[in-house]
Amino acid sequence: MKKILILFLVVFSLSFSFELKKENFEITKNKSLKLSEEEMKNESEKVVEVFNKEISDRIESKNKGIGYSENTNLETGEKNFKVNIPNVLMNNKVYEKTIYKIEKINFISKNKVEIIYTEKSPNIFKIMFSEEFNKMLEDKVSKELGYKLDKEKIQKLSDEERLKANVIILSESQNEMLKRLDDNQFEYMTEKTKMILERKKKGWEYKDEETLESDGFDIFDSMFENFGK
């Protein structure tokens, strides 16, 4: 069933309504920079506001971008058809469970600052490609279709049958994922990032970003190692 899911896999647009941990973070500056503690504290408050807005804007933008999902056969690269599905609910549920934490704000200069932050989000891919999840999905899909769906069967399906099977797979997969997110039945993946802000006439603005550490690709490494077995 793992190969079936990969054949029909729709890559969800992932994001989150997010939680920012209100814990104290370190505020630093370059040694040569003449900036008082009071100034750093005041500017840090403005920096955090810009950080919050940047993350919120990303979520809003990604949700607006969800209109359809494209089905691609990963073995042939062929794009078969498009299916409209309500992924905003999935997006928001993942976001609700995602935690941002600012670790440090470092003033490079009076007009440039680094924000070091961590992002902990549900590792839904680890669930999606687990044997247990795929066995559950296989049973539900077979029950809905009235027959067992395997690779050979998929190749013989008409376009109408493929559409029906794809809709069932997506629906059952999403429903189960939402249930597990609600029940906190997932592990977190963590990413550490450095965000750069620059101060312009209107205030601090987002400039750039760099991923420093990430453990979110482990599941993909193992997936591709086992693909085709």
C-alpha positions in Angstrom: 0.0 0.0 0.0 3.0 2.3 0.5 3.6 2.3 -3.2 -0.1 3.0 -3.9 0.0 6.0 -1.6 3.1 7.2 -3.4 1.5 6.8 -6.8 -1.5 8.8 -5.7 0.3 11.1 -3.3 -0.8 14.7 -3.2 1.8 17.0 -1.6 -0.1 19.0 1.0 0.8 22.7 1.3 1.9 22.7 4.9 1.9 25.6 7.3 0.2 26.6 10.6 -2.3 29.4 13.0 0.9 29.3 15.1 2.1 29.5 18.7 5.0 31.7 19.6 6.5 30.7 23.0 6.6 33.8 25.2 9.8 32.7 27.0 12.7 35.0 27.5 15.2 35.1 24.7 18.8 36.3 24.6 19.4 39.8 23.2 23.0 40.5 22.0 24.9 42.9 19.9 28.2 43.2 18.1 31.0 44.3 20.5 31.7 47.4 18.5 28.1 48.5 18.3 27.1 51.4 20.5 23.6 50.5 21.6 22.3 50.7 25.1 20.4 47.8 26.8 17.2 50.0 26.9 17.5 50.6 23.1 18.0 46.9 22.4 15.0 46.0 24.5 12.8 48.6 22.8 13.9 47.6 19.3 13.6 43.9 20.2 9.9 44.4 20.8 9.5 45.9 17.4 11.5 43.1 15.8 9.3 40.5 17.4 6.2 42.2 16.0 7.7 42.1 12.5 8.6 38.4 13.0 5.0 37.6 14.0 3.6 39.4 11.0 6.1 37.7 8.6 5.0 34.2 9.8 1.3 35.1 9.7 1.6 36.5 6.2 3.3 33.3 5.1 0.4 31.2 6.4 -2.2 33.4 4.8 -0.4 33.3 1.5 -0.1 29.5 1.5 -3.8 29.1 2.4 -4.8 31.4 -0.5 -2.7 29.3 -2.8 -4.6 26.2 -2.1 -7.1 25.7 -4.9 -6.5 22.3 -6.3 -4.2 19.3 -5.9 -2.3 17.8 -8.8 -1.9 14.1 -9.1 1.5 12.9 -10.4 2.7 9.4 -11.0 6.1 9.5 -9.3 7.3 6.5 -11.3 6.5 7.9 -14.8 6.3 11.7 -14.0 2.9 11.7 -15.7 0.4 14.2 -14.4 -3.0 12.6 -14.6 -5.7 15.0 -13.3 -6.5 17.6 -10.7 -8.8 17.2 -7.7 -10.3 20.0 -5.7 -9.8 19.3 -1.9 -10.2 21.4 1.2 -6.6 21.6 2.3 -7.0 24.8 4.3 -8.4 22.8 7.2 -5.3 20.6 7.1 -3.0 23.6 6.9 -4.6 25.3 9.9 -4.6 22.1 12.0 -0.9 21.6 11.4 -0.3 25.3 12.2 -2.2 25.1 15.4 0.2 22.4 16.6 3.3 24.2 15.4 5.5 26.1 17.9 7.9 28.9 17.2 10.4 30.0 19.7 12.8 32.9 19.4 16.1 31.9 20.8 18.1 35.0 20.3 18.0 38.5 18.8 21.4 39.8 17.7 21.9 43.4 16.6 24.6 43.3 13.8 24.3 47.1 13.4 21.7 49.7 14.3 19.9 48.9 11.0 20.4 45.1 10.8 19.4 42.3 13.2 19.4 38.5 13.2 16.6 36.5 14.7 17.6 32.9 15.6 14.4 30.9 16.1 13.2 27.3 16.2 10.2 25.9 14.5 8.6 22.6 15.9 6.0 21.2 13.6 4.1 17.9 13.4 6.0 15.4 11.3 3.0 14.2 9.3 5.3 12.6 6.7 6.6 10.1 9.3 2.9 9.2 9.9 2.1 9.1 6.2 4.8 6.7 5.3 4.6 4.4 8.3 3.6 0.8 7.8 0.8 1.1 10.4 -0.7 4.1 8.7 -0.6 2.6 5.2 -2.1 -0.7 6.4 -5.0 1.2 8.0 -5.4 3.2 4.7 -5.3 0.1 2.6 -8.1 -1.5 4.6 -10.3 1.6 4.5 -9.8 2.2 0.7 -10.4 -1.5 -0.1 -13.6 -1.4 1.9 -14.8 1.8 0.1 -13.9 0.5 -3.4 -15.1 -3.0 -2.9 -11.8 -4.5 -4.1 -8.1 -4.5 -3.1 -6.1 -1.8 -4.9 -2.6 -2.8 -5.9 -0.1 -1.6 -8.5 -1.3 -4.0 -11.2 -4.9 -3.0 -10.5 -4.1 0.8 -10.7 -2.6 0.4 -14.1 -5.9 -1.1 -15.4 -8.2 1.5 -14.0 -10.1 3.9 -16.2 -9.8 7.6 -15.7 -13.1 7.6 -13.9 -12.1 4.8 -11.6 -8.7 6.5 -11.0 -10.5 9.6 -10.0 -12.8 7.8 -7.6 -9.9 5.9 -6.0 -7.8 9.1 -5.7 -10.6 11.0 -4.0 -11.1 8.1 -1.5 -7.4 7.8 -0.7 -7.1 11.6 -0.2 -10.2 11.8 1.9 -9.4 8.8 4.2 -5.8 9.9 4.5 -6.7 13.5 5.4 -9.4 12.5 7.9 -7.1 10.1 9.7 -4.3 12.8 9.7 -6.7 15.4 11.2 -7.8 12.9 13.9 -4.2 12.2 14.9 -3.3 15.9 15.0 -6.3 16.5 17.2 -5.3 13.7 19.5 -1.6 14.7 19.5 -0.6 11.3 18.0 2.5 12.6 16.2 6.2 13.4 16.7 7.7 16.8 16.1 10.3 17.8 13.6 12.5 20.8 14.4 14.1 23.4 12.3 16.5 26.1 13.4 16.6 29.2 11.3 18.2 32.6 11.1 16.0 35.5 9.9 17.5 38.8 8.9 15.7 42.1 9.3 16.8 45.5 8.1 15.6 48.9 9.4 14.2 51.2 6.7 12.4 54.5 7.0 9.1 52.8 7.9 10.7 50.5 10.4 12.1 46.9 10.5 11.5 44.8 7.3 12.2 41.2 6.4 15.4 40.8 4.3 16.5 37.2 4.2 16.5 33.8 5.9 18.8 30.8 6.3 18.1 27.3 7.7 20.8 26.4 10.3 19.7 23.0 11.4 16.8 20.6 10.4 15.8 17.1 11.3 12.8 17.1 9.0 14.4 15.3 6.1 15.1 12.0 7.9 11.8 10.5 6.7 12.5 11.4 3.1 15.9 9.8 3.3 14.5 6.5 4.5 11.6 6.7 2.1 13.8 7.0 -1.0 16.2 4.3 0.4 13.2 1.9 0.6 11.4 3.0 -2.6 11.0 0.2 -5.0 11.6 -2.5 -2.5 
